[in-house]
């Protein structure tokens, strides 16, 4: 069984992809960037502010899927600049306090809409 998950509590997909797919007891979320769901515009601010918005967007999609951040088992963090790791990690750590998920963090040349951070997750449904 494969179910598309969509919510207005996160930015709408801006291409041929779903916000998330529920399948076989898991939820696979597409990467989220720091877009305000109400305006579909990138928020202003540094990597900490953008990370906070990304995690709020992820939470909205997870909630729509019947899941939550506490059920995340794997994340991938994409940073425009690895020099922002400490600031991103501080915000990230406030959202994943106990039994944090497995994670990879990579620096990339460019992200959609020139944001500073993108995060995707896999969670239990």
LINHU-V279197 format. One record per residue. NEAR is the number of other C-alpha atoms within 8 Angstrom. Layout:
NEAR
NEAR
This chain:
4
7
7
9
12
10
10
7
8
12
11
10
8
5
4
5
7
10
13
13
12
14
10
6
7
10
15
11
13
10
8
10
13
14
12
12
12
5
6
9
7
10
9
6
7
7
11
11
9
16
14
10
13
15
11
9
14
14
10
11
16
13
9
10
11
7
12
10
11
5
9
13
11
10
13
11
12
11
14
12
9
8
5
9
9
7
9
11
8
9
11
11
8
7
8
11
7
4
5
8
9
7
8
7
8
9
9
9
5
6
11
6
5
6
12
11
15
15
13
12
14
12
14
10
10
